[in-house]
Amino acid sequence: MRQVVLDTETTGLSVSDGHRIIELACVELINRQASGRQWHHYFDPERDIDEGAQAVHGLSRERLKGEPKFAELAADFLDFVGDAEVLIHNAAFDLGFLKAELSRTGLPGLGEQCPITDTLALARALHPGKRNSLDALCERYGISKAHRSLHGALLDARLLADVYLAMTRGQESLEIGLSRDGQTIAGSGEEGQWPIRNLRQIKLSSFQQKAHEAYHAAMEREARGPSLWRRLQQSQPTQELEQAS
């Protein structure tokens, strides 16, 4: 399974006002592990940078002089992403800028060639009513950002990769043991007796049930298929499963 964590920095907040991408970074994950491969470039935006944006990322127009234009590396960027699942925090913002930049080159938008996962939407489903900015999630999951004084696309992509893995932790090792003829079936998807004898059953609150559903939905998006829990739900009577956890 290949995923690409993506982040951008821009000259301003509104693509409709002609603002441009000035930094773009992609970090590759293979089977939920950082592969060490990345794609990272700065760009000459051919326009001024808003003071507010510069205060966030520290990139000036003078600093970006001599950097390539986005169009020069657009095809290389799409080649790096390929058909991987792309993880973006607040995806609508970055995708809007990428669509505008790619359309100037005649290339298709990013979402036309690969699936997109908005990690902000995922975080809101897992933590309703809480702050779910990248900074807030780093604090919530104990991910250090002490080395981050300014925003940067590569640094933020690396932080987002850590946050995403923390939010979805457990999928790669999720096992539900089912007993059949003295044998243990662990995470195999085979049918067995359910619920397991003497399994503690807990009645979930409405909040817990929503969190439970969001967790499994996130796993299934990543695995691109139903979780073992979902397969058990489909193969066993609902009343036997609704209280098990």
N, C-alpha and C positions, 0 to 999 in steps of 0.2 A: 504494500500500500504506500503510495507516494503522495505527500502533501507539501504545499508551499505556503509559508507564512509571509504575508506581504504588508508593506507599509510605505507611505509616501510622505514627503514634505512638499509644501506648495508656496507660491508667492502670496497667497491670500486665501480667503475662505470660500469665495464664490466662483465657481467655474463659469457661470453665466456672465460674469464681469471680465472674462478673459484671463483669469488667473491660470497659472501653469504649474506643472510639476517640476521641481528643482532637485529632488532626490527620490530615488526609488530603490527599495531593497527587497530581496526575496531570500528566505532561508528554507532549505529543504529538510523535510522529515521523511524518513523511510521506516515504515513499521513503527511509528511513534518514537523514533530515535533521530536526533540531529545527525545528519550524514557528514556535515562539515562543508558541504557545497552551498554556495550562496551566489546571488547575482546582485551587484550593488554598483550604482553609478549616480554621479551628480550631473545636472544638465544646465546649460545656459538657457534661461527662460526667455531671453530677448525682450524683457520688459522689467519695470521696476518691481521691487518687493515691498509689500505693505509693512509699515513699521511694527504693527502688532504681530505679524507672522515672523518677522525677523527676530523679535524679542523671544519668540518661542523656540526657534531652531538655530538662531545665530548665524544664518547664511545670508551674506550680502551679495548684491549684484556684482560688485568688484571681485569677490571671492570666486564667483562662478564664471567669470570671463575666461574663455579658452576651453571650457568644458564642452563636450559634444552636445548637439541639439538632440532632443528626444527622438526625432524622426530617424536619426542616424543609427540608433540602437533598438528601435521598436521591434523589428523582426527578431533580433537576437533575444530580446526579452520574452517574446511569445514562444520562441523555441525552448527557452529554459523552463518556462511554466509547463508547456506541453498540455497534457490532459489531466494533470494533477488536480486534486481538490485544493482550492485556494482558500486560506483562512485570513480574514481581514476583520479588524475591529472597527465597527461602524462602517460597514462595507459600502453603503450608498455614497459616502463622501469620496472614498478612493476610486470607486468604480466610475463615478461621474467624471472625475478628472482623467482617468485612464481612457474612458470612451472618447472624450474630447481630443486627447492627444493622439489616440490611434486613428480616429476618423480623419485627422489631418494628413495621415500617411496613406489612407485608403485601406487600412487593415481592419479586421473585425474586432469588435469589443471583446474584452476578456471573458465575459460571461457566456459568449457564444461558443467557446471552445472547451470550457471546463466548468465543473460545479463550483459554486461559491458558498462558503459557510461564513456567516456573520457572527463572530465571537461575542459581539455586544448583545445580540439577540439571545444567544445561548446563555450568557451571563445573567441577563434579565430574567430568563426562565428559571434559572437555578437560584437566583437571589432576588426575588421580587421585592420592590420597595427599597432596595439598597443602592448605594452608589456603585456603578459598574464601569467606571473609567479604567483605563489601563493602570493608572497609579493606584486606584482603590483596590483593584484585583491583586496587584503585586503585594499590597499590604495584607489583604485577606488570606492569601496563600503563602505568605512568608517568603516572597521572592525579592531578593535584594536589588535595589536600584540606586545604591549609594554612589555608584560610578556615573550616574546620569544627572548632569547639571542642566543640560539643554536637551530638547527633543532631537532625535535623529532617526532616520528611517531604518538604518541597519540595527541600531541599538534597540529601538522599539520593536522591530520584528523579532529579535532574539528574546526580548522580554515577553512578547505575546506568545511565542512558541512555548516558553516555560509556563505561562499562565494557562494556555489551552491544555497542555498535558496535565497540569494540576487539576483543572476543572473536570477533565474526563478520565482522571486516574482510576485504574481498576479494570478498565475494559480488557486490557491485554492479559489480565490474570483472573478474570471472572470465571469461577467454576461453581456449578451447582451439582453436588454429588447425588446420584440417584441409585438406589439399591435394587439389584435384580439378581436373584439366585446367588446371593453372597458376593456378587461382583459390584464394583463401584464404577459408575459411569460418570465421568467428570467433564462437564463442558462439551460433550460429544454431540449433543443434539438428539441422541436416541431417546425414545420414550421409555419411561420407567414409572414406578408407582409414585404418585404425588397426591397429597403432601407426604413427605418422608415421615415415618413413624416417630413420634415424640418430638417433632420439629416445633419449636416455640412459635406461636402465632401471635402477631401483634396487629391490632386494629389501627389503621393509619388515620390521622387527622386529615382534614381537607388540604391543609398546607403541605403535609408530608406526602399525600397522594400526588399533588401537583409536582412536587420536587422529584418524586419517584418517576413519574411519567416523563419529565423533562430530561432526567438522567438517561433513561432508556432511549428516548428519541435522539439524544446526542450520540449515544453509542451506535445506534442503527444508522445514523447519517454517516458516521465515520466508517463503519463496517460495510455500508451499502447493502444491508440486509437485516432481517429480523434477528433480535437477540434471542438467546436461549430462553429467557423468561417469557418473551412474546410467543415463542413456539410452544412452550408449555401451556400458556393461556389458551392458545388456539386448539390444543389437543386434549385439554382437560376441562371439566365443568367449571364455570366461572365461580360458583360459590365455594369451591375448594381452594381457589387461589386468591380471592380478594382480600383475605386477611393475612396471608403468608408473606413474610418479608425476610 
